[in-house]
Structure formats: structure tokens, C-alpha cells
Amino acid sequence: MRVAIDARELCGRPTGVGRYLAGLLEAWGDNATAQRHHWTLYAHARPVVSDRRWAKMRVLEGGGGTSWEQISLPRALAAERPDVLFAPGYTAPLTVAAPIVLTVHDVSFFAHPEWFSFREGTRRRLLTAWSARRARRVITDSEFSKSEISRYIGIDQSRMRVIPLGIDQPSTRRDPGTGTREPLVLYVGSIFERRRVDKLIEAFDLVAAQVPGATLEIVGENRTRRPRLDLEALRSRTAHPDRIHLRSYVDDQALRALYQRASVLAFLSEYEGFGFTPLEALAAGVAPLVLDTPIARETCAEAARYVSPAAAVADVAQAMTELLTNAPARREILQRAEAVLARYDWDLAAGDTLKVLEEAALGR
């Protein structure tokens, strides 16, 4: 089987979709069944990734945007005629002859159009809906997203497959109850309006007044638009600006170091298709504080501290303070982590995804 993959998201600084694809590729590299197939990655630049000599790399001219996807990529695929195209990031070429397996991680642009500009929201809704209806199979990360895709795009659920993502899990975890952790609250992820980072900063300012030495580390690119959040201005207006640190990006080594130091991960998102970072935190021995949403309950189960989406900033601050100062409460959350994390394995995700690719290539 000849598998083509849209690998644009591996270029530059990979975030959500890029990390998803990288996890699958690494697992396929160790999968004997996957190695019987022929793999070609297509991108607009050479990805900064670990060695994958088992897969060919094709760099196509263009900027990696919609015109690249709808013109440059189909032209290359027409010449090389793969048996299946894997599109891991919401959209796919609309004119290729090969069957398509498409991953749609969430449909926030349908569920909450107010979070997007008119142009961006329209583009996302049209291309994702067209791509999903054109695809032979649609993969998504959670039962929540499966129901949302069915609701907003109208895809028959028999054409969809839920395949949970994998989580990189260290061989050892440091117990936050041993005193080796700092009173550090960590946020990791691209910053969108729905993730309420402004409310996190406001709540932490109350925490800092009560917990000596507490710090807040925010790591993520600011992608807010409506309205654009000036995080530096928000930080500077707090009573404890020197204890709040903003970084748009850190490398993997620096991120691991932050997870090793932190006591709490705060992820106050009101809408996700999956939610990587609370599970990454659990794997690293960090207790997550999350909004009580259907997707958070599906993914984290009882291995998290929940606050209501309607909670006041003071209530969020109280929950944060309790986790920072109560080691037994953190330990209780982490004792539930193993059963939760067992569901999120890259080898399982890669194996299940490969089966879907094979079925689509055979017309099943």
C-alpha cells in the first residue's frame, strides 16, 4: 500500500496537529505491519523531525496554506497515484482521486463561530465540511467530537472512528507529595479565547497573595483574535507581575523541566476536541485543574480537579490554592492517573489508524 501524508504541520514549531502526526509517525516506525507499506510525506518545507528514513519526503513549492493544499498537493498526488491519502489536520484536497482518511480534532468553528473572524471561520467551516463529506473515513479523538461532527457536519457515524491520542509517558514520575515540587502553576498550549488565560492570570494574582513563592508559567503562542488579549498588559497590571512569566514557545527539554517542577497544571478551556496538556501533566506527576466540561470528564475522568465553567475568578483561585498547598489532594488525583493514562498510547493509536488507512485503500 502506498500511503501519502499531508505533513505540513511538522514544519516550523509543531503544536497540536504536528505533535499528533509526529506521535503516529514515531509509532509507525517501530510497527512491523506499517513497515510493509510505502510512505511519502508531503510538505512545503523540510520538517524539523527525528530521522525517518523509512518514509520518503517530498517538498512542494508554496507556502503551506490553502492554495498549497488544493493545488500543489493534488498535482503531486496525481503524478504519484497513492492508494490512500492521510490528512491529519481538518482539511484535505477536494480533487484527488485517492481515497482520503481525514482527522477532524474538533469543530469549535461550528460550535462557537464568535471565536473566529468572519473570513477565518467561513474558510474553516466550508473546507472542513467539504473535506469530511469527501473523505472515505473520518477519524476523531473523542466520543464528544464524534457527536459534534455528526451534529454540525452531518457525517454518518458509521464513517467515523474514534481513536484517542497517545501521551508520551516518562518511565518515572516524581510524586508531588514528597516536597520536591515547587508552588508552580503551569499553563501549556496555544492561547485562544476559549482557554481563559486572562482569567487564569487574574485568579493567580489572588493565589500569589496567599501562597508564598507561588509562580505562574504560561507557555504558548498567543492566537487570540476576538478580542486580541494583551497578556503582557494583563500581567503588568497584577499585584505580582514578577511572579507571572510568559513564553510563546519552549523546546521539549525546557518543557519537561517545567513539568518536573510544577505542582499544578491549570487548563481552563471551555471547548476542546481532546485536550493534550492535562493528560501530559498527569503523566509527569502534575495535578490538573480543569473546567468541568464533557470532554474533560471523558478524557481525565476522576484524575483532575474540576471547577464549574460558571465559577467566579475567586473560586478558581481557591481551587488553585488548595491544590498548591494540599499535597494529599494532589496525591489523590495522581493515584487515579494510571488507569486513565492506560487509554492513551501512541502504539495503540498508530495501530488503529493504520487499520483505517488499510480499510480505506481497499474500499471497505
Buried (B, 14 or more C-beta within 10 A) or exposed (E): BBBBBBBBBBBEEBBBBBBBBBBBBBBBBEBEEBEEBBBBBBBBBEBEBEEBEBBEBBBBEBEBEEEBBBBBBBBBBEEEEBBBBBBBBBBBBBEBEBBBBBBBBBBBBBEBBEBBEEEBBEBBBEBBBBBBBBBBBBBBBBEBBBBBBBEBBEBEEEBBBBBBBBBBBEEEBBBBBEEEBBBBBBBBBBBBBBBBBBBBBBBBBBBBEEBEEBBBBBBBBBBBEEEEBEBEEBBEEBEBBEBBBBEEEBEEEEBBEBBBBBBBBBBBBBBBBBBBBBBBBBBBBBBBBBBBBBBBBBBBEEBBBBBEEEBEBEEBBBBBBBBBBBBEBBBBBBEBBEEBBEBBBBBBBBBBBBEBBBBBBEEE
